[in-house]
Amino acid sequence: MAANGESCARAKKSSGAKDGQNGKSADSAMKERRQKDREERLSLVLWKRPLTTLHYFLLETLMEVKEWTLKLWQRRGAVVLVLVIFALFFLAYYTEGAHQQARLLYVQYMEKRILWCAYWVGLGILSSVGLGTGLHTFLLYLGPHIASVTLAAYECGSTDFPEPPYPDQIVCPQDGVMEESISLFSIMSKVRLEACMWGAGTAIGELPPYFMARAARQSGADPDDEDYEEFEEMLEQAQGAQDFASRAKLGVQHLVQKVGFFGILACASIPNPLFDLAGITCGHFLVPFWTFFGATLIGKAIIKMHIQKLFVIVTFSKHIVEQMVSLMGSVPRVGPSLQKPFSQYLEAQRNKLHHAGESGPADDNWLSWVFEKVVLVMVCYFVISIVNSMAQSYAKRLQQQRHSEEKTK
């Protein structure tokens, strides 16, 4: 009897060991398959496989259009209601009548403000939305706008620029009313609306990682996102993380998970390239939506934007710019050659501020030409990254379809 019992125990241990080995081998095979699929998708880029990438991009676009059409059809009542409201506004806007004078005075002002806010919100969304890479709209649009307002305020001695042409063009007021001194707060107040709208747009752009991780956690399905897969792998290997990048990611994850609202606020209030991880963490641990979005909105649209505004305004204040241009001239050999175009550009901008509608040598300045080409290159790179990302999404659809067919066989 005792011998039989010992043999049964040994048999159970051996079967358990075999099951454990089979489980480990299955997990390793799954990880190898995921890694192979990921490498195959990452090789799908325009400069390596242009025809296949464009083909998959078009197919993914058609799939997205089809999915969104079905979603809108399922909510056709709300869609019809919105269309009716827009039609009523359109008729009221363009119908002649006694309200026309009020429209010219008030509605046009509101229309201009709404479009101005929508413009900056859209640029903020483009800066942070997860489409392969973000378009750096602060460096390309908001930063130069704040710098232009700062330089103009110091040159004009006022921030009361005539509207129109502001904000399309900055011109000094012609009535001779000049402030005694320009303060940082007056310049910050002048650009507060566009800066806060841009910050709100960046907060909205952080929502896709949050919703993706939340949906994956609630449904229990396999994650359909590279960042979320990396996040789950990071949680599994948390104890063995040694490199700085892994420790930084774990630090963000622990801060958000343990501190909650104020942890999210801290991560959103400073320039943080790992903030996508904060959104994934909040979605994975089912942090309430308004806790995540409220902290992100306050951090990005109020705290972070005031820090960035202050930095740009101080950097482009009159005495700092003059010192930087003068220091360029002291560089051996190339100093005068570097100093001349910058001085010409600043002088041309000063002339434009005092003479509305006139064009000067700034139009032919190589600095303007270089900046335009940099903007063009970054926008093209952003578009290419979207094409690559959508093509890789379609490749992932095909891989998932192939794996599901293999399971059913």
C-alpha positions as a LaTeX table, in Angstrom:
\begin{tabular}{lrrr}
\hline
Residue & $x$ (\AA) & $y$ (\AA) & $z$ (\AA) \\
\hline
Met1 & 0.00 & 0.00 & 0.00 \\
Ala2 & 2.75 & 2.43 & 0.99 \\
Ala3 & 4.68 & 1.59 & $-2.16$ \\
Asn4 & 1.60 & 2.20 & $-4.28$ \\
Gly5 & 1.07 & 5.57 & $-2.59$ \\
Glu6 & 4.66 & 6.63 & $-3.18$ \\
Ser7 & 4.48 & 5.62 & $-6.83$ \\
Cys8 & 1.24 & 7.60 & $-7.28$ \\
Ala9 & 2.85 & 10.67 & $-5.67$ \\
Arg10 & 5.88 & 10.37 & $-7.94$ \\
Ala11 & 3.61 & 10.04 & $-10.98$ \\
Lys12 & 1.68 & 13.19 & $-10.00$ \\
Lys13 & 4.93 & 15.15 & $-9.48$ \\
Ser14 & 6.30 & 14.04 & $-12.83$ \\
Ser15 & 3.03 & 14.91 & $-14.60$ \\
Gly16 & 2.98 & 18.30 & $-12.88$ \\
Ala17 & 6.57 & 18.96 & $-13.91$ \\
Lys18 & 5.72 & 18.02 & $-17.49$ \\
Asp19 & 2.69 & 20.34 & $-17.46$ \\
Gly20 & 4.87 & 23.17 & $-16.16$ \\
Gln21 & 7.45 & 22.55 & $-18.86$ \\
Asn22 & 4.74 & 22.43 & $-21.50$ \\
Gly23 & 3.30 & 25.71 & $-20.20$ \\
Lys24 & 6.71 & 27.40 & $-20.26$ \\
Ser25 & 7.43 & 26.13 & $-23.76$ \\
Ala26 & 4.01 & 27.34 & $-24.93$ \\
Asp27 & 4.65 & 30.80 & $-23.42$ \\
Ser28 & 8.10 & 30.99 & $-25.02$ \\
Ala29 & 6.64 & 29.91 & $-28.37$ \\
Met30 & 3.95 & 32.58 & $-28.04$ \\
Lys31 & 6.55 & 35.27 & $-27.27$ \\
Glu32 & 8.70 & 34.17 & $-30.20$ \\
Arg33 & 5.70 & 34.29 & $-32.51$ \\
Arg34 & 4.74 & 37.78 & $-31.30$ \\
Gln35 & 8.32 & 38.99 & $-31.71$ \\
Lys36 & 8.49 & 37.57 & $-35.23$ \\
Asp37 & 5.15 & 39.16 & $-36.16$ \\
Arg38 & 6.27 & 42.50 & $-34.71$ \\
Glu39 & 9.52 & 42.46 & $-36.70$ \\
Glu40 & 7.60 & 41.57 & $-39.84$ \\
Arg41 & 5.23 & 44.52 & $-39.31$ \\
Leu42 & 8.01 & 46.99 & $-38.50$ \\
Ser43 & 9.72 & 46.12 & $-41.79$ \\
Leu44 & 6.62 & 47.36 & $-43.61$ \\
Val45 & 7.67 & 50.97 & $-44.34$ \\
Leu46 & 7.64 & 53.13 & $-47.45$ \\
Trp47 & 11.41 & 53.21 & $-47.95$ \\
Lys48 & 11.73 & 49.40 & $-47.82$ \\
Arg49 & 8.50 & 48.05 & $-49.36$ \\
Pro50 & 6.74 & 51.03 & $-50.96$ \\
Leu51 & 4.16 & 49.21 & $-53.10$ \\
Thr52 & 3.08 & 46.80 & $-50.36$ \\
Thr53 & 2.95 & 49.62 & $-47.81$ \\
Leu54 & 0.75 & 51.80 & $-50.02$ \\
His55 & $-1.47$ & 48.83 & $-50.86$ \\
Tyr56 & $-1.97$ & 47.95 & $-47.19$ \\
Phe57 & $-2.50$ & 51.63 & $-46.34$ \\
Leu58 & $-5.35$ & 51.92 & $-48.85$ \\
Leu59 & $-6.93$ & 48.68 & $-47.62$ \\
Glu60 & $-6.68$ & 49.81 & $-43.97$ \\
Thr61 & $-8.23$ & 53.17 & $-44.92$ \\
Leu62 & $-11.16$ & 51.36 & $-46.55$ \\
Met63 & $-11.54$ & 49.15 & $-43.47$ \\
Glu64 & $-11.57$ & 52.19 & $-41.17$ \\
Val65 & $-14.13$ & 53.97 & $-43.37$ \\
Lys66 & $-16.32$ & 50.86 & $-43.33$ \\
Glu67 & $-16.09$ & 50.51 & $-39.53$ \\
Trp68 & $-16.86$ & 54.18 & $-38.92$ \\
Thr69 & $-19.77$ & 54.04 & $-41.38$ \\
Leu70 & $-21.25$ & 51.09 & $-39.48$ \\
Lys71 & $-20.78$ & 52.92 & $-36.15$ \\
Leu72 & $-22.50$ & 56.03 & $-37.49$ \\
Trp73 & $-25.32$ & 53.91 & $-38.92$ \\
Gln74 & $-25.85$ & 52.29 & $-35.53$ \\
Arg75 & $-26.19$ & 55.80 & $-34.06$ \\
Arg76 & $-28.14$ & 57.23 & $-36.98$ \\
Gly77 & $-30.62$ & 58.98 & $-34.71$ \\
Ala78 & $-27.91$ & 61.12 & $-33.11$ \\
Val79 & $-26.33$ & 61.73 & $-36.53$ \\
Val80 & $-29.62$ & 62.96 & $-38.00$ \\
Leu81 & $-30.16$ & 65.23 & $-34.98$ \\
Val82 & $-26.72$ & 66.80 & $-35.40$ \\
Leu83 & $-27.27$ & 67.29 & $-39.13$ \\
Val84 & $-30.64$ & 68.98 & $-38.49$ \\
Ile85 & $-29.08$ & 71.34 & $-35.93$ \\
Phe86 & $-26.29$ & 72.25 & $-38.35$ \\
Ala87 & $-28.85$ & 72.81 & $-41.13$ \\
Leu88 & $-30.86$ & 75.17 & $-38.90$ \\
Phe89 & $-27.73$ & 77.13 & $-37.98$ \\
Phe90 & $-26.77$ & 77.30 & $-41.67$ \\
Leu91 & $-30.18$ & 78.66 & $-42.65$ \\
Ala92 & $-30.20$ & 81.19 & $-39.81$ \\
Tyr93 & $-26.68$ & 82.29 & $-40.73$ \\
Tyr94 & $-27.31$ & 82.94 & $-44.42$ \\
Thr95 & $-30.97$ & 84.02 & $-44.44$ \\
Glu96 & $-31.48$ & 87.76 & $-44.96$ \\
Gly97 & $-33.42$ & 89.52 & $-42.23$ \\
Ala98 & $-33.41$ & 91.89 & $-39.28$ \\
His99 & $-30.87$ & 89.73 & $-37.46$ \\
Gln100 & $-28.25$ & 90.45 & $-40.15$ \\
Gln101 & $-26.75$ & 93.46 & $-38.35$ \\
Ala102 & $-26.36$ & 91.47 & $-35.12$ \\
Arg103 & $-24.75$ & 88.65 & $-37.09$ \\
Leu104 & $-22.17$ & 91.03 & $-38.53$ \\
Leu105 & $-21.27$ & 92.38 & $-35.12$ \\
Tyr106 & $-21.54$ & 89.40 & $-32.80$ \\
Val107 & $-21.82$ & 86.14 & $-34.72$ \\
Gln108 & $-18.79$ & 86.87 & $-36.88$ \\
Tyr109 & $-16.77$ & 87.66 & $-33.77$ \\
Met110 & $-17.83$ & 84.35 & $-32.20$ \\
Glu111 & $-17.18$ & 82.51 & $-35.47$ \\
Lys112 & $-13.65$ & 83.91 & $-35.61$ \\
Arg113 & $-12.97$ & 82.97 & $-31.99$ \\
Ile114 & $-14.34$ & 79.45 & $-32.36$ \\
Leu115 & $-12.30$ & 78.81 & $-35.51$ \\
Trp116 & $-9.19$ & 80.23 & $-33.81$ \\
Cys117 & $-9.67$ & 77.94 & $-30.81$ \\
Ala118 & $-10.43$ & 74.92 & $-33.03$ \\
Tyr119 & $-7.24$ & 75.59 & $-34.99$ \\
Trp120 & $-5.05$ & 75.42 & $-31.88$ \\
Val121 & $-6.95$ & 72.47 & $-30.39$ \\
Gly122 & $-6.41$ & 70.59 & $-33.65$ \\
Leu123 & $-2.69$ & 71.35 & $-33.62$ \\
Gly124 & $-2.52$ & 70.14 & $-30.02$ \\
Ile125 & $-4.22$ & 66.87 & $-30.92$ \\
Leu126 & $-1.80$ & 66.35 & $-33.83$ \\
Ser127 & 1.08 & 66.88 & $-31.41$ \\
Ser128 & 0.16 & 64.02 & $-29.08$ \\
Val129 & $-2.25$ & 61.67 & $-30.87$ \\
Gly130 & $-0.92$ & 58.14 & $-31.39$ \\
Leu131 & $-0.52$ & 57.91 & $-35.16$ \\
Gly132 & 3.00 & 56.53 & $-35.28$ \\
Thr133 & 4.57 & 59.83 & $-34.25$ \\
Gly134 & 3.31 & 63.21 & $-33.19$ \\
Leu135 & 3.68 & 66.36 & $-35.27$ \\
His136 & 5.76 & 68.74 & $-33.13$ \\
Thr137 & 3.30 & 71.61 & $-33.48$ \\
Phe138 & 4.68 & 73.51 & $-30.48$ \\
Leu139 & 8.05 & 73.92 & $-32.19$ \\
Leu140 & 6.49 & 74.58 & $-35.60$ \\
Tyr141 & 3.48 & 76.77 & $-34.77$ \\
Leu142 & 2.79 & 77.76 & $-31.16$ \\
Gly143 & 6.40 & 78.49 & $-30.18$ \\
Pro144 & 7.05 & 80.77 & $-33.19$ \\
His145 & 3.69 & 82.50 & $-32.59$ \\
Ile146 & 4.57 & 83.27 & $-28.96$ \\
Ala147 & 8.05 & 84.41 & $-30.04$ \\
Ser148 & 6.55 & 86.75 & $-32.68$ \\
Val149 & 4.14 & 88.27 & $-30.16$ \\
Thr150 & 7.00 & 88.72 & $-27.67$ \\
Leu151 & 9.29 & 90.47 & $-30.16$ \\
Ala152 & 6.41 & 92.64 & $-31.38$ \\
Ala153 & 5.35 & 93.60 & $-27.86$ \\
Tyr154 & 8.85 & 94.85 & $-26.98$ \\
Glu155 & 9.20 & 96.68 & $-30.29$ \\
Cys156 & 5.75 & 98.30 & $-30.21$ \\
Gly157 & 5.71 & 98.93 & $-26.47$ \\
Ser158 & 2.19 & 97.50 & $-26.41$ \\
Thr159 & 0.23 & 94.28 & $-26.85$ \\
Asp160 & $-2.86$ & 96.07 & $-28.16$ \\
Phe161 & $-2.32$ & 95.02 & $-31.77$ \\
Pro162 & $-5.11$ & 96.13 & $-34.16$ \\
Glu163 & $-7.66$ & 93.43 & $-35.11$ \\
Pro164 & $-7.70$ & 92.81 & $-38.02$ \\
Pro165 & $-4.99$ & 92.03 & $-39.18$ \\
Tyr166 & $-4.03$ & 90.34 & $-35.86$ \\
Pro167 & $-3.65$ & 87.39 & $-35.41$ \\
Asp168 & $-2.92$ & 86.78 & $-39.11$ \\
Gln169 & $-0.39$ & 89.60 & $-39.09$ \\
Ile170 & 1.07 & 91.60 & $-36.21$ \\
Val171 & 1.19 & 95.38 & $-36.68$ \\
Cys172 & 2.01 & 98.04 & $-34.12$ \\
Pro173 & $-0.90$ & 100.29 & $-33.09$ \\
Gln174 & $-0.86$ & 103.54 & $-35.06$ \\
Asp175 & $-2.62$ & 105.76 & $-32.52$ \\
Gly176 & 0.61 & 106.50 & $-30.68$ \\
Val177 & $-0.56$ & 104.97 & $-27.40$ \\
Met178 & 2.47 & 103.25 & $-25.92$ \\
Glu179 & 2.89 & 101.51 & $-22.60$ \\
Glu180 & 5.76 & 102.58 & $-20.39$ \\
Ser181 & 7.05 & 99.03 & $-20.05$ \\
Ile182 & 6.09 & 95.56 & $-21.20$ \\
Ser183 & 5.74 & 92.91 & $-18.51$ \\
Leu184 & 5.86 & 89.15 & $-18.81$ \\
Phe185 & 2.28 & 88.93 & $-17.57$ \\
Ser186 & 0.94 & 91.20 & $-20.33$ \\
Ile187 & 2.56 & 89.03 & $-23.02$ \\
Met188 & 1.38 & 85.83 & $-21.31$ \\
Ser189 & $-2.16$ & 87.21 & $-21.21$ \\
Lys190 & $-1.99$ & 88.03 & $-24.92$ \\
Val191 & $-1.19$ & 84.42 & $-25.91$ \\
Arg192 & $-3.08$ & 82.66 & $-23.10$ \\
Leu193 & $-6.09$ & 81.60 & $-25.23$ \\
Glu194 & $-4.15$ & 79.89 & $-28.00$ \\
Ala195 & $-1.68$ & 78.32 & $-25.56$ \\
Cys196 & $-4.44$ & 76.86 & $-23.36$ \\
Met197 & $-6.35$ & 75.60 & $-26.40$ \\
Trp198 & $-3.20$ & 73.90 & $-27.69$ \\
Gly199 & $-2.65$ & 72.34 & $-24.25$ \\
Ala200 & $-6.26$ & 71.13 & $-24.19$ \\
Gly201 & $-5.70$ & 69.54 & $-27.59$ \\
Thr202 & $-2.66$ & 67.65 & $-26.31$ \\
Ala203 & $-4.78$ & 66.39 & $-23.38$ \\
Ile204 & $-7.44$ & 65.13 & $-25.81$ \\
Gly205 & $-4.72$ & 63.42 & $-27.86$ \\
Glu206 & $-3.71$ & 61.38 & $-24.80$ \\
Leu207 & $-7.12$ & 59.68 & $-24.59$ \\
Pro208 & $-6.63$ & 56.90 & $-27.22$ \\
Pro209 & $-4.00$ & 54.98 & $-25.15$ \\
Tyr210 & $-6.26$ & 55.27 & $-22.08$ \\
Phe211 & $-9.38$ & 53.96 & $-23.86$ \\
Met212 & $-7.42$ & 51.20 & $-25.63$ \\
Ala213 & $-5.92$ & 49.88 & $-22.37$ \\
Arg214 & $-9.24$ & 50.19 & $-20.52$ \\
Ala215 & $-11.14$ & 48.28 & $-23.23$ \\
Ala216 & $-8.47$ & 45.55 & $-23.35$ \\
Arg217 & $-8.57$ & 45.13 & $-19.55$ \\
Gln218 & $-12.37$ & 45.00 & $-19.35$ \\
Ser219 & $-12.82$ & 42.62 & $-22.29$ \\
Gly220 & $-9.89$ & 40.37 & $-21.37$ \\
Ala221 & $-8.93$ & 40.16 & $-25.03$ \\
Asp222 & $-5.39$ & 40.13 & $-26.36$ \\
Pro223 & $-4.05$ & 43.68 & $-26.66$ \\
Asp224 & $-4.20$ & 45.14 & $-30.15$ \\
Asp225 & $-1.47$ & 47.72 & $-29.60$ \\
Glu226 & 2.34 & 47.59 & $-29.51$ \\
Asp227 & 2.64 & 49.97 & $-26.55$ \\
Tyr228 & 0.14 & 47.97 & $-24.51$ \\
Glu229 & 1.97 & 44.72 & $-25.26$ \\
Glu230 & 5.23 & 46.34 & $-24.10$ \\
Phe231 & 3.44 & 47.59 & $-20.98$ \\
Glu232 & 2.26 & 44.07 & $-20.07$ \\
Glu233 & 5.74 & 42.67 & $-20.69$ \\
Met234 & 7.17 & 45.42 & $-18.47$ \\
Leu235 & 4.80 & 44.45 & $-15.65$ \\
Glu236 & 5.85 & 40.80 & $-15.97$ \\
Gln237 & 9.56 & 41.68 & $-15.87$ \\
Ala238 & 9.29 & 44.49 & $-13.29$ \\
Gln239 & 11.64 & 42.86 & $-10.79$ \\
Gly240 & 14.46 & 42.30 & $-13.25$ \\
Ala241 & 14.51 & 45.77 & $-14.86$ \\
Gln242 & 18.07 & 47.14 & $-14.91$ \\
Asp243 & 18.38 & 49.76 & $-17.67$ \\
Phe244 & 17.46 & 53.40 & $-17.12$ \\
Ala245 & 14.57 & 53.45 & $-19.64$ \\
Ser246 & 12.83 & 50.49 & $-17.97$ \\
Arg247 & 13.28 & 51.98 & $-14.51$ \\
Ala248 & 11.90 & 55.32 & $-15.72$ \\
Lys249 & 8.83 & 53.61 & $-17.19$ \\
Leu250 & 8.30 & 51.66 & $-13.97$ \\
Gly251 & 8.66 & 54.89 & $-11.98$ \\
Val252 & 5.91 & 56.55 & $-14.03$ \\
Gln253 & 3.71 & 53.47 & $-13.65$ \\
His254 & 4.17 & 53.32 & $-9.85$ \\
Leu255 & 3.63 & 57.08 & $-9.46$ \\
Val256 & 0.37 & 57.03 & $-11.39$ \\
Gln257 & $-0.89$ & 53.81 & $-9.78$ \\
Lys258 & $-0.14$ & 54.74 & $-6.16$ \\
Val259 & $-0.61$ & 58.54 & $-6.04$ \\
Gly260 & $-3.61$ & 58.70 & $-8.39$ \\
Phe261 & $-4.90$ & 62.15 & $-9.39$ \\
Phe262 & $-1.85$ & 64.06 & $-8.19$ \\
Gly263 & 0.52 & 61.52 & $-9.74$ \\
Ile264 & $-1.17$ & 61.98 & $-13.13$ \\
Leu265 & $-1.10$ & 65.76 & $-12.59$ \\
Ala266 & 2.64 & 65.65 & $-11.87$ \\
Cys267 & 3.36 & 63.59 & $-15.00$ \\
Ala268 & 1.21 & 65.88 & $-17.19$ \\
Ser269 & 2.64 & 69.15 & $-15.81$ \\
Ile270 & 6.20 & 68.63 & $-17.10$ \\
Pro271 & 7.55 & 67.75 & $-20.55$ \\
Asn272 & 7.30 & 63.98 & $-20.31$ \\
Pro273 & 7.89 & 61.70 & $-23.33$ \\
Leu274 & 6.63 & 58.74 & $-21.25$ \\
Phe275 & 3.17 & 60.18 & $-20.64$ \\
Asp276 & 1.59 & 57.69 & $-23.07$ \\
Leu277 & 2.58 & 55.08 & $-20.47$ \\
Ala278 & 0.60 & 57.04 & $-17.85$ \\
Gly279 & $-2.50$ & 56.82 & $-20.04$ \\
Ile280 & $-2.00$ & 53.08 & $-20.58$ \\
Thr281 & $-1.45$ & 52.58 & $-16.85$ \\
Cys282 & $-4.63$ & 54.47 & $-15.96$ \\
Gly283 & $-6.64$ & 52.48 & $-18.49$ \\
His284 & $-5.14$ & 49.16 & $-17.39$ \\
Phe285 & $-5.90$ & 49.77 & $-13.70$ \\
Leu286 & $-9.38$ & 51.18 & $-14.54$ \\
Val287 & $-8.75$ & 54.68 & $-13.17$ \\
Pro288 & $-12.00$ & 56.70 & $-13.58$ \\
Phe289 & $-12.15$ & 58.73 & $-16.79$ \\
Trp290 & $-12.61$ & 62.13 & $-15.15$ \\
Thr291 & $-9.75$ & 61.48 & $-12.73$ \\
Phe292 & $-7.41$ & 60.78 & $-15.65$ \\
Phe293 & $-8.70$ & 63.42 & $-18.07$ \\
Gly294 & $-9.20$ & 66.11 & $-15.40$ \\
Ala295 & $-5.63$ & 65.77 & $-14.11$ \\
Thr296 & $-4.26$ & 65.62 & $-17.68$ \\
Leu297 & $-6.23$ & 68.70 & $-18.77$ \\
Ile298 & $-5.17$ & 70.77 & $-15.75$ \\
Gly299 & $-1.56$ & 69.66 & $-16.07$ \\
Lys300 & $-1.17$ & 70.18 & $-19.81$ \\
Ala301 & $-3.50$ & 73.13 & $-20.53$ \\
Ile302 & $-2.72$ & 75.21 & $-17.43$ \\
Ile303 & 0.47 & 74.27 & $-15.56$ \\
Lys304 & 2.66 & 72.96 & $-18.37$ \\
Met305 & 1.55 & 75.60 & $-20.88$ \\
His306 & 2.40 & 78.45 & $-18.50$ \\
Ile307 & 5.87 & 76.96 & $-17.97$ \\
Gln308 & 6.44 & 76.65 & $-21.72$ \\
Lys309 & 5.05 & 80.13 & $-22.39$ \\
Leu310 & 7.29 & 81.67 & $-19.77$ \\
Phe311 & 10.34 & 79.91 & $-21.23$ \\
Val312 & 9.66 & 81.14 & $-24.79$ \\
Ile313 & 8.84 & 84.70 & $-23.67$ \\
Val314 & 12.00 & 84.99 & $-21.56$ \\
Thr315 & 14.13 & 83.46 & $-24.35$ \\
Phe316 & 12.81 & 85.92 & $-26.97$ \\
Ser317 & 12.72 & 89.02 & $-24.79$ \\
Lys318 & 14.38 & 92.01 & $-26.42$ \\
His319 & 17.62 & 92.13 & $-24.42$ \\
Ile320 & 18.16 & 88.34 & $-24.62$ \\
Val321 & 17.75 & 88.34 & $-28.41$ \\
Glu322 & 20.08 & 91.31 & $-28.82$ \\
Gln323 & 22.71 & 89.62 & $-26.64$ \\
Met324 & 22.44 & 86.37 & $-28.62$ \\
Val325 & 22.86 & 88.19 & $-31.95$ \\
Ser326 & 25.85 & 90.15 & $-30.63$ \\
Leu327 & 27.45 & 86.96 & $-29.29$ \\
Met328 & 27.18 & 85.40 & $-32.76$ \\
Gly329 & 29.53 & 88.08 & $-34.07$ \\
Ser330 & 32.23 & 87.03 & $-31.62$ \\
Val331 & 32.47 & 83.49 & $-33.05$ \\
Pro332 & 35.86 & 83.18 & $-34.83$ \\
Arg333 & 35.78 & 83.27 & $-38.67$ \\
Val334 & 32.09 & 82.46 & $-39.20$ \\
Gly335 & 30.70 & 84.93 & $-36.63$ \\
Pro336 & 30.03 & 87.92 & $-38.92$ \\
Ser337 & 28.54 & 85.66 & $-41.60$ \\
Leu338 & 26.11 & 84.17 & $-39.04$ \\
Gln339 & 25.29 & 87.51 & $-37.45$ \\
Lys340 & 24.39 & 89.33 & $-40.69$ \\
Pro341 & 21.27 & 87.31 & $-41.74$ \\
Phe342 & 19.89 & 87.31 & $-38.19$ \\
Ser343 & 20.33 & 91.07 & $-37.90$ \\
Gln344 & 18.71 & 91.60 & $-41.29$ \\
Tyr345 & 15.81 & 89.36 & $-40.37$ \\
Leu346 & 15.15 & 91.17 & $-37.08$ \\
Glu347 & 15.39 & 94.58 & $-38.76$ \\
Ala348 & 12.95 & 93.50 & $-41.47$ \\
Gln349 & 10.51 & 92.26 & $-38.84$ \\
Arg350 & 10.71 & 95.62 & $-37.03$ \\
Asn351 & 9.95 & 97.44 & $-40.28$ \\
Lys352 & 6.96 & 95.19 & $-40.93$ \\
Leu353 & 5.55 & 95.95 & $-37.49$ \\
His354 & 5.51 & 99.68 & $-38.24$ \\
His355 & 4.50 & 99.48 & $-41.92$ \\
Ala356 & 1.50 & 97.21 & $-42.46$ \\
Gly357 & 1.25 & 95.42 & $-45.79$ \\
Glu358 & 4.81 & 96.21 & $-46.90$ \\
Ser359 & 7.29 & 93.47 & $-47.73$ \\
Gly360 & 10.96 & 93.82 & $-47.04$ \\
Pro361 & 14.14 & 91.84 & $-47.33$ \\
Ala362 & 12.78 & 89.27 & $-44.87$ \\
Asp363 & 10.90 & 87.69 & $-47.77$ \\
Asp364 & 14.24 & 86.74 & $-49.35$ \\
Asn365 & 16.04 & 85.94 & $-46.11$ \\
Trp366 & 17.53 & 82.46 & $-46.01$ \\
Leu367 & 16.34 & 82.00 & $-42.41$ \\
Ser368 & 12.72 & 82.18 & $-43.56$ \\
Trp369 & 13.48 & 79.79 & $-46.40$ \\
Val370 & 15.16 & 77.29 & $-44.07$ \\
Phe371 & 12.31 & 77.41 & $-41.55$ \\
Glu372 & 9.71 & 76.85 & $-44.28$ \\
Lys373 & 11.63 & 73.82 & $-45.54$ \\
Val374 & 12.00 & 72.42 & $-42.00$ \\
Val375 & 8.22 & 72.72 & $-41.51$ \\
Leu376 & 7.62 & 71.02 & $-44.86$ \\
Val377 & 10.01 & 68.15 & $-44.04$ \\
Met378 & 8.44 & 67.54 & $-40.60$ \\
Val379 & 4.91 & 67.57 & $-42.02$ \\
Cys380 & 5.96 & 65.11 & $-44.77$ \\
Tyr381 & 7.57 & 62.86 & $-42.15$ \\
Phe382 & 4.37 & 62.98 & $-40.10$ \\
Val383 & 2.28 & 61.97 & $-43.14$ \\
Ile384 & 4.71 & 59.15 & $-43.97$ \\
Ser385 & 4.54 & 57.88 & $-40.38$ \\
Ile386 & 0.73 & 57.77 & $-40.62$ \\
Val387 & 0.94 & 55.76 & $-43.86$ \\
Asn388 & 3.42 & 53.33 & $-42.28$ \\
Ser389 & 1.34 & 52.99 & $-39.10$ \\
Met390 & $-1.89$ & 52.27 & $-40.97$ \\
Ala391 & $-0.16$ & 49.77 & $-43.26$ \\
Gln392 & 1.25 & 47.98 & $-40.21$ \\
Ser393 & $-2.23$ & 47.93 & $-38.66$ \\
Tyr394 & $-3.57$ & 46.13 & $-41.73$ \\
Ala395 & $-0.64$ & 43.69 & $-41.60$ \\
Lys396 & $-1.61$ & 42.94 & $-37.99$ \\
Arg397 & $-5.18$ & 42.24 & $-39.11$ \\
Leu398 & $-3.84$ & 39.68 & $-41.58$ \\
Gln399 & $-1.62$ & 38.08 & $-38.94$ \\
Gln400 & $-4.51$ & 37.79 & $-36.46$ \\
Gln401 & $-6.71$ & 36.30 & $-39.17$ \\
Arg402 & $-4.00$ & 33.77 & $-40.05$ \\
His403 & $-3.51$ & 32.76 & $-36.39$ \\
Ser404 & $-7.26$ & 32.36 & $-35.82$ \\
Glu405 & $-7.50$ & 30.11 & $-38.89$ \\
Glu406 & $-4.61$ & 28.01 & $-37.56$ \\
Lys407 & $-6.39$ & 27.55 & $-34.24$ \\
Thr408 & $-9.59$ & 26.34 & $-35.91$ \\
Lys409 & $-7.75$ & 23.70 & $-37.95$ \\
\hline
\end{tabular}
